[in-house]
Amino acid sequence: MATFSKINFKTLNYNSFRPHYPTSFYKILTEYATKGDLSKLPLEKSIDLGCGTGVATYPLLNTSKEVFGLDLSLSMIKTADSLIESRCKELGIEDLSRIKFRAGAVEDFLYTEDKSTREIEDGSVDLITAAQCIHWFKDYDAFFKNSHQLLKKGGTLSYFFYIDPVIVDFRVENGTSLSKEEKIKILRRSKQLYYDFVYNDPASWGPHWENPGRNILKDYCQEVNQSIPTDLYEDIKINTFLPDFETGNTLPDDSKELDLKKMDIPLNGFVNYLTTYSAYHSFKEATGDPNNSLEVFVKKLESEFGWDRNSTKVDLVWNTGYTFLTKK
Ligand SMILES: C[S@@+](CC[C@H](N)C(=O)[O-])C[C@H]1O[C@@H](n2cnc3c(N)ncnc32)[C@H](O)[C@@H]1O
């Protein structure tokens, strides 16, 4: 997964434009990891693989004494490191040595690194997380086997993801009121325009996704789930939430689903999120983006629907999923 490692990739934009996992999700994860017995907190050690700028790593400090984040991209790790002081302050944590980041590939760290020199011993980890990255890892059999070795007995392996936000509602400033059917027609069309722009149009970003990673994610990580070795893990919990404005099932139940949404944000917030797509950066690099593809897309939304990027407010809900496993 090369794009996020490029020196010019804007990791701070990534950190602010990407959705952050809600407290409700950490509650679900913590309940699973402690098997409902919160007296087991704090956990001794958690590690976050493919940690990026630390979006999912810092919150682990709420439940774990020591937290370690690993990422392939040096620029992501530099940003994660640069946030230690401010993020720990926000979390009320004084001992900054409780969190450490390191640049490196998961495959080197887990599968091949000399265990006598690796800073984390086998059988010592309570919780491993891999947020929005497992689709990039190689060799799932090796991943599950080596994660199993790193975990304590009864420890938790968890991976979770989000993909393709759906505009499930919108409000146009001074706009005429629309019937439910008229709204759904616009939402359906906006979804189609998004998919054409991001995946289907061969002249757009579609051919620039790195695969098999993106296709695994588009398939809600089923390929990863199918590789889970049931002789090594038990209590397997798999959950997905796919927003559907056609049926009205647009809001996840935050007590059991990874509830990722940005409500009532300007259309521009959606556009900013799109700038963090790896395919956007690969497309720009390959073609120079002579027509400013993203601008063309936004103008299309504005002209077709009478939207305005600053004043039109949208509700975005992501397709999400998670898998939790317990080491036997
Ligand atoms: C989409 S970002 C997710 C970052 C963060 N976990 C989050 O939830 O925002 C994917 C991250 O996985 C990292 N990554 C991809 N393949 C990796 C690998 N084989 N080993 C370590 N990190 C990897 C990338 O460098 C990137 O920072």
The ligand as an SDF file (V2000), in Angstrom:
LIG
                    3D

 27 29  0  0  0  0  0  0  0  0999 V2000
   -6.5460    3.7630    5.5580 C   0  0  0  0  0  0  0  0  0  0  0  0
   -5.1700    3.8940    6.6150 S   0  0  0  0  0  0  0  0  0  0  0  0
   -5.8600    3.5680    8.2260 C   0  0  0  0  0  0  0  0  0  0  0  0
   -5.1040    4.2430    9.3200 C   0  0  0  0  0  0  0  0  0  0  0  0
   -5.7380    4.1400   10.7040 C   0  0  0  0  0  0  0  0  0  0  0  0
   -5.6700    2.7930   11.2170 N   0  0  0  0  0  0  0  0  0  0  0  0
   -7.1540    4.6320   10.7050 C   0  0  0  0  0  0  0  0  0  0  0  0
   -8.0490    3.8830   11.1030 O   0  0  0  0  0  0  0  0  0  0  0  0
   -7.3770    5.7730   10.3150 O   0  0  0  0  0  0  0  0  0  0  0  0
   -4.3180    2.4050    6.2480 C   0  0  0  0  0  0  0  0  0  0  0  0
   -2.9610    2.3790    6.9020 C   0  0  0  0  0  0  0  0  0  0  0  0
   -2.4400    1.0540    6.8240 O   0  0  0  0  0  0  0  0  0  0  0  0
   -1.0650    1.1510    6.6010 C   0  0  0  0  0  0  0  0  0  0  0  0
   -0.6080   -0.1420    6.0510 N   0  0  0  0  0  0  0  0  0  0  0  0
   -1.0150   -0.7130    4.8910 C   0  0  0  0  0  0  0  0  0  0  0  0
   -0.3990   -1.8940    4.7260 N   0  0  0  0  0  0  0  0  0  0  0  0
    0.3930   -2.0730    5.7990 C   0  0  0  0  0  0  0  0  0  0  0  0
    1.2830   -3.0990    6.2010 C   0  0  0  0  0  0  0  0  0  0  0  0
    1.4510   -4.1710    5.4410 N   0  0  0  0  0  0  0  0  0  0  0  0
    1.9600   -2.9440    7.3570 N   0  0  0  0  0  0  0  0  0  0  0  0
    1.7890   -1.8480    8.1350 C   0  0  0  0  0  0  0  0  0  0  0  0
    0.9460   -0.8330    7.8040 N   0  0  0  0  0  0  0  0  0  0  0  0
    0.2530   -0.9470    6.6550 C   0  0  0  0  0  0  0  0  0  0  0  0
   -0.9160    2.3250    5.6430 C   0  0  0  0  0  0  0  0  0  0  0  0
    0.3940    2.8640    5.6380 O   0  0  0  0  0  0  0  0  0  0  0  0
   -1.9580    3.2900    6.1950 C   0  0  0  0  0  0  0  0  0  0  0  0
   -1.4130    4.1770    7.1320 O   0  0  0  0  0  0  0  0  0  0  0  0
  1  2  1  0
  2  3  1  0
  2 10  1  0
  3  4  1  0
  4  5  1  0
  5  6  1  0
  5  7  1  0
  7  8  2  0
  7  9  1  0
 10 11  1  0
 11 12  1  0
 11 26  1  0
 12 13  1  0
 13 14  1  0
 13 24  1  0
 14 15  1  0
 14 23  1  0
 15 16  2  0
 16 17  1  0
 17 18  1  0
 17 23  2  0
 18 19  1  0
 18 20  2  0
 20 21  1  0
 21 22  2  0
 22 23  1  0
 24 25  1  0
 24 26  1  0
 26 27  1  0
M  CHG  2   2   1   9  -1
M  END
$$$$
